[in-house]
Amino acid sequence: MIKILSKRANELKPSATLAISAKEKELKSQGVDVVGFGAGEPDFPTPIHIREAAKRSLDRGETFYTPVGGIPELKKAVCHRFSEDYGLEYKPADIVVSCGAKHTLYNIFQALVDQGDEVLVNAPYWVSYPEMVALAGGTAVIVPSEESDRFVPRLSEIEKRITGNTKAILLNSPSNPTGVVYPREILEGIAALAEKHDLLVISDEIYDKLIYSGNSAVSFASLPGMKERTVLVNGVSKSYAMTGFRIGYMASLNSALVRSVTDIQSQSTSNPNNTAQAAAVEALMGPQEEVGRMRAVFHARRDLFMRELGQIPGLSAVTPDGALYVFVNVSSFYGKRGIQNSMDFSSFLLEQYHLACVPGGPFGSEDHIRLSFCTSEEKIQKGLERLRKACEDLG
């Protein structure tokens, strides 16, 4: 047989959640009432003023190619939002718009990482981070954290993993999957390490508007001396309920990186969707009240989630400061009914109790499952009642 696939393709890890997702869809197609806690996207409609902006763009006939790195109006809107939110001043030439923040990150790694380069990734981490680094030929060096530390990495653990091959530190605050918001003093410590070892910091801040702890978001680039060595990544998907529009962006003062990311994009997707860019301009420049209303609903759901979880023996979870998830420790049930890891536990919940969640193994922790509160309070209560029953039955 002809060898078709590349070594790179063969080494790429498939999604460990596909089996769970396929089973969930199969059960739903059979009419089974499955409560889903797996979604990683807001369950709100895109605000009407943003949808209307997309319609106006279509009516104006804006259906052609745009500049590869985004339309000027959107680049200016991104600069406006960074200035308004964090006092960060960027020029349109510092911005590249891509097909979602995930695409932005992929492009960045393709531009920065060579064979043998290392990127420090704090665990638990978003499932795609290590694979994107690997696809660029690099190695994701995992920095562990402890639940007892609220999943905030210790600076000593970060520094001892820095080598001559380390190219960058990747941050995600608020975090997917833990919801942790890194305290300012930790960010300042990471900034000192980046300065000491001459490293770039890639800061994925896609959940920056979804914070419930009362702490204001700290953009890493706003720390003293860090703007020059930070690559900021954000987008409109989470904060504006626009996941399907696929608009993300980066900001960097490194003109060579901006040019390289644009060139890489020009040889892959070309420009982001024209209509979606018009909608994103409205999202960033228009009224922001809907963001606050959505955040308030998520805050109430988070509080409900934590109250109900606290009543279930055998479970523990760090209260998330932000994002859309609760990372629940279920390891006390391992060894029962053949359950050995997070995938086993997730499969057990789905098959026996029709509750869908995401196993924690792909996020870097086999002790946990990720539950999303992107659903109604009624479904949250129903789903957590099923979780309580499952835990009671396991004993």
Legacy VTK file of the C-alpha trace (Angstrom):
# vtk DataFile Version 3.0
C-alpha trace
ASCII
DATASET POLYDATA
POINTS 395 float
0.000 0.000 0.000
1.238 3.488 -0.849
2.314 5.463 2.176
0.043 8.477 1.983
0.117 10.371 5.260
3.004 12.506 6.414
4.862 11.835 9.637
3.335 15.049 10.950
-0.186 13.817 10.259
0.493 10.417 11.777
1.871 11.974 14.951
-1.073 14.347 15.404
-3.261 13.213 18.285
-6.944 12.903 17.356
-9.516 14.522 19.589
-9.989 12.341 22.647
-13.524 13.661 22.996
-14.790 12.520 19.587
-16.121 9.229 20.937
-18.084 11.030 23.658
-19.444 13.573 21.171
-20.449 10.880 18.683
-22.228 8.890 21.394
-24.055 12.004 22.605
-25.296 12.741 19.077
-26.338 9.120 18.615
-28.382 9.148 21.830
-30.040 12.445 20.941
-30.949 11.113 17.480
-32.737 8.278 19.256
-34.812 10.746 21.255
-32.861 10.355 24.496
-32.934 13.394 26.796
-29.218 14.163 27.111
-28.138 17.100 29.267
-25.050 18.629 27.680
-22.330 20.239 29.779
-19.762 20.019 27.004
-20.352 23.193 24.992
-17.530 25.714 24.857
-19.595 28.554 23.446
-22.164 31.011 24.805
-25.752 29.859 24.346
-26.922 33.418 23.639
-27.831 34.737 20.192
-25.409 37.217 18.699
-26.626 40.707 19.743
-29.053 42.208 17.236
-26.956 45.292 16.418
-24.086 43.004 15.379
-26.334 40.849 13.209
-27.779 43.961 11.589
-24.262 45.165 10.769
-23.598 41.874 8.989
-26.809 42.271 6.995
-25.918 45.825 6.002
-22.536 44.622 4.813
-24.200 42.041 2.593
-26.639 44.617 1.268
-23.704 46.850 0.354
-22.304 43.999 -1.701
-19.247 43.467 0.493
-18.753 39.883 -0.606
-15.328 40.092 -2.211
-11.783 39.462 -1.014
-10.414 41.841 1.599
-6.811 42.530 2.599
-5.300 39.302 3.905
-4.770 40.560 7.445
-8.169 42.199 7.818
-10.001 45.326 6.699
-8.626 48.668 7.963
-11.860 49.426 9.827
-11.545 46.243 11.870
-7.885 46.784 12.655
-8.777 50.263 13.925
-11.633 48.776 15.973
-9.262 46.269 17.572
-6.897 49.109 18.474
-9.828 51.048 19.932
-10.896 48.133 22.129
-7.370 47.544 23.493
-7.101 51.256 24.251
-10.508 51.487 25.927
-10.144 48.298 27.966
-6.484 48.355 28.985
-4.967 51.678 27.971
-2.852 49.818 25.422
-2.034 51.857 22.339
-1.509 49.883 19.136
-1.487 50.945 15.499
-3.442 49.122 12.770
-0.084 47.935 11.415
0.384 45.954 14.659
-2.803 43.924 14.116
-3.526 40.766 12.126
-7.113 39.500 11.860
-7.598 35.775 11.293
-10.353 33.159 11.117
-10.832 32.886 14.877
-8.404 33.087 17.797
-7.518 29.418 17.230
-6.359 30.264 13.716
-4.455 33.236 15.095
-2.575 30.991 17.518
-1.857 28.434 14.806
-0.371 31.138 12.589
1.729 32.506 15.445
3.274 29.126 16.185
3.950 28.558 12.497
5.750 31.895 12.385
7.729 31.529 15.623
8.534 27.872 16.206
11.270 25.837 14.535
12.215 22.190 14.964
13.600 21.800 18.478
12.066 24.984 19.874
10.116 24.746 23.125
7.028 26.606 24.304
6.074 26.525 27.987
2.406 25.643 28.475
0.777 25.763 31.898
-1.398 22.781 32.818
-4.315 22.339 32.782
-4.369 23.767 29.273
-6.681 24.102 26.301
-6.474 20.869 24.340
-5.176 22.455 21.127
-2.122 24.219 22.554
0.339 21.278 22.599
-0.837 19.994 19.222
-0.459 23.381 17.541
3.087 23.670 18.873
3.831 20.145 17.634
2.418 20.917 14.182
4.928 23.757 13.961
7.745 21.324 14.739
8.228 22.391 18.336
7.692 20.841 21.748
5.155 21.974 24.310
6.861 21.768 27.704
4.128 21.306 30.274
4.295 23.256 33.533
2.214 21.501 36.222
0.000 23.234 38.741
-1.901 22.055 41.805
-5.589 22.261 42.585
-4.549 23.396 46.074
-2.914 26.411 44.392
-6.087 27.101 42.413
-4.238 25.845 39.316
-1.984 28.900 39.343
1.509 27.735 38.342
4.378 28.359 40.718
7.082 30.594 39.332
9.720 28.087 40.413
8.036 25.395 38.296
8.076 27.688 35.284
11.691 28.779 35.653
13.151 25.311 36.104
11.677 24.301 32.743
13.267 27.178 30.855
16.156 25.985 28.686
18.235 27.320 25.849
15.550 25.983 23.500
12.677 27.873 25.125
11.132 30.316 22.657
8.021 31.522 24.453
5.678 31.196 27.405
2.007 30.672 26.553
-0.570 32.116 28.952
-4.353 31.753 29.086
-6.117 33.872 31.688
-9.008 33.441 32.318
-8.241 29.795 31.672
-9.969 27.113 29.690
-10.588 24.639 31.392
-10.133 25.868 34.984
-11.560 29.387 34.851
-8.618 30.654 36.895
-7.597 34.288 36.530
-3.890 34.665 37.274
-3.238 37.135 40.110
-1.324 40.235 39.131
1.679 39.229 41.242
1.989 35.939 39.333
1.805 37.762 36.007
4.479 40.167 37.223
6.632 37.191 38.208
6.204 35.659 34.756
7.082 39.033 33.254
10.309 39.059 35.257
11.159 35.555 33.985
10.446 36.594 30.408
12.747 39.587 30.821
15.466 37.564 32.537
15.531 34.819 29.905
14.636 37.011 26.906
11.426 35.151 26.048
8.281 36.069 24.168
4.947 35.738 25.930
1.898 34.677 23.932
-1.145 35.747 25.936
-4.470 34.188 24.938
-7.061 36.523 26.491
-10.171 35.309 24.672
-12.218 35.156 27.920
-11.127 38.552 29.247
-14.654 39.982 29.395
-16.080 36.953 31.214
-14.736 37.474 34.739
-16.920 37.035 37.841
-14.530 37.270 40.796
-14.597 41.043 41.057
-10.987 41.221 39.926
-10.444 43.349 36.873
-8.727 41.703 33.953
-5.002 42.359 33.611
-3.756 42.212 30.056
-0.208 40.881 30.106
0.951 43.517 27.640
-0.074 46.244 30.099
2.592 45.179 32.603
5.697 47.400 32.682
8.107 46.534 29.884
5.959 43.702 28.529
4.212 45.287 25.565
7.322 44.867 23.404
7.678 41.137 24.123
3.985 40.155 24.252
1.847 38.756 21.459
-1.768 39.435 22.452
-4.450 37.080 21.157
-8.170 37.772 21.393
-11.361 37.634 19.345
-15.095 38.181 19.317
-16.280 34.583 19.743
-16.803 34.318 23.507
-17.459 37.887 24.659
-19.957 38.704 21.909
-21.526 35.257 21.312
-20.033 35.124 17.809
-18.347 31.708 17.731
-19.589 30.905 14.228
-18.339 34.178 12.746
-14.721 33.006 13.182
-12.932 36.279 13.840
-9.827 36.423 16.011
-6.846 38.738 16.050
-3.369 39.338 17.389
-1.479 42.466 18.378
2.304 42.697 18.382
4.891 45.450 18.129
7.198 43.018 16.319
6.767 44.019 12.687
8.605 40.913 11.436
6.144 38.663 13.285
3.147 40.626 12.009
4.446 40.364 8.462
5.199 36.641 8.793
1.780 35.802 10.246
0.152 37.741 7.415
2.261 35.917 4.827
1.423 32.513 6.321
-2.257 33.399 6.255
-1.952 34.534 2.645
-0.817 31.034 1.690
-3.563 29.234 3.612
-6.950 30.861 4.190
-6.302 34.323 2.715
-8.591 36.896 4.320
-11.150 36.235 7.070
-14.789 36.282 5.997
-15.727 39.742 4.699
-19.197 39.878 6.263
-17.922 38.558 9.582
-15.338 41.341 9.683
-18.071 43.962 9.321
-19.962 42.330 12.190
-16.801 42.319 14.311
-16.319 46.059 13.749
-19.777 46.644 15.188
-19.089 44.289 18.096
-15.933 46.137 19.098
-17.095 49.693 18.350
-20.795 49.450 19.151
-22.751 49.254 22.438
-21.158 46.984 25.048
-24.179 46.557 27.330
-25.030 43.095 26.005
-21.610 41.852 27.095
-22.381 42.926 30.655
-25.820 41.327 30.600
-24.418 38.045 29.312
-21.667 38.129 31.923
-24.235 38.623 34.698
-26.175 35.555 33.554
-23.015 33.453 33.414
-22.072 34.708 36.883
-25.414 33.528 38.286
-25.044 30.174 36.556
-21.546 29.747 37.930
-22.794 30.427 41.447
-25.632 27.920 41.003
-23.181 25.346 39.687
-20.870 25.720 42.668
-23.716 25.606 45.222
-25.090 22.390 43.753
-21.672 20.774 43.299
-20.892 21.474 46.935
-23.750 19.168 47.923
-22.349 16.152 46.062
-20.002 13.997 48.183
-16.775 12.899 46.539
-16.420 15.890 44.216
-14.266 18.986 44.511
-13.806 21.996 42.284
-12.025 25.320 42.353
-14.526 28.143 41.935
-13.774 29.593 38.486
-12.949 33.308 38.412
-13.963 33.554 34.770
-14.516 31.764 31.449
-17.361 29.263 31.004
-16.336 26.097 32.820
-15.982 24.263 36.114
-13.108 21.763 36.326
-14.368 19.048 38.662
-12.138 16.542 40.470
-13.750 13.093 40.193
-10.719 10.968 41.092
-12.277 9.682 44.331
-14.475 7.434 42.174
-11.628 5.841 40.236
-11.377 2.104 40.735
-15.149 1.699 40.979
-17.084 -0.118 38.245
-13.972 -0.257 36.115
-13.549 3.533 36.025
-9.838 4.317 35.774
-9.631 7.771 34.212
-11.535 10.839 33.069
-12.632 9.253 29.788
-14.078 6.257 31.642
-15.933 8.554 34.028
-17.277 10.710 31.185
-18.441 7.637 29.263
-20.115 6.294 32.413
-22.037 9.553 32.901
-23.174 9.656 29.293
-24.133 6.014 28.862
-25.763 5.460 32.243
-27.105 8.901 33.190
-27.330 10.736 29.868
-25.077 13.541 31.053
-22.462 14.802 28.572
-19.213 16.355 29.770
-15.619 16.604 28.576
-12.876 14.387 30.069
-9.984 16.234 31.670
-7.195 14.060 30.301
-6.851 15.995 27.026
-6.600 19.187 29.120
-3.673 17.771 31.089
-5.437 16.316 34.147
-6.852 12.801 34.336
-8.347 13.595 37.750
-10.907 16.016 36.348
-13.823 16.501 33.998
-14.817 19.825 32.450
-18.404 20.979 32.847
-19.687 24.013 30.956
-22.360 26.343 32.330
-23.358 27.493 28.835
-26.906 26.300 29.348
-30.036 27.294 31.264
-30.319 27.148 35.055
-33.043 24.526 34.634
-30.699 22.271 32.667
-27.870 22.953 35.101
-30.039 21.735 37.962
-31.222 18.720 35.980
-27.700 17.810 34.919
-26.209 18.183 38.378
-28.999 16.060 39.824
-27.950 13.335 37.392
-24.340 13.813 38.458
-25.349 13.526 42.124
-27.254 10.305 41.417
-24.285 8.869 39.508
-21.907 9.635 42.374
-24.297 8.161 44.943
-24.667 4.990 42.891
-20.898 4.655 42.628
-20.726 4.908 46.420
LINES 1 396
395 0 1 2 3 4 5 6 7 8 9 10 11 12 13 14 15 16 17 18 19 20 21 22 23 24 25 26 27 28 29 30 31 32 33 34 35 36 37 38 39 40 41 42 43 44 45 46 47 48 49 50 51 52 53 54 55 56 57 58 59 60 61 62 63 64 65 66 67 68 69 70 71 72 73 74 75 76 77 78 79 80 81 82 83 84 85 86 87 88 89 90 91 92 93 94 95 96 97 98 99 100 101 102 103 104 105 106 107 108 109 110 111 112 113 114 115 116 117 118 119 120 121 122 123 124 125 126 127 128 129 130 131 132 133 134 135 136 137 138 139 140 141 142 143 144 145 146 147 148 149 150 151 152 153 154 155 156 157 158 159 160 161 162 163 164 165 166 167 168 169 170 171 172 173 174 175 176 177 178 179 180 181 182 183 184 185 186 187 188 189 190 191 192 193 194 195 196 197 198 199 200 201 202 203 204 205 206 207 208 209 210 211 212 213 214 215 216 217 218 219 220 221 222 223 224 225 226 227 228 229 230 231 232 233 234 235 236 237 238 239 240 241 242 243 244 245 246 247 248 249 250 251 252 253 254 255 256 257 258 259 260 261 262 263 264 265 266 267 268 269 270 271 272 273 274 275 276 277 278 279 280 281 282 283 284 285 286 287 288 289 290 291 292 293 294 295 296 297 298 299 300 301 302 303 304 305 306 307 308 309 310 311 312 313 314 315 316 317 318 319 320 321 322 323 324 325 326 327 328 329 330 331 332 333 334 335 336 337 338 339 340 341 342 343 344 345 346 347 348 349 350 351 352 353 354 355 356 357 358 359 360 361 362 363 364 365 366 367 368 369 370 371 372 373 374 375 376 377 378 379 380 381 382 383 384 385 386 387 388 389 390 391 392 393 394
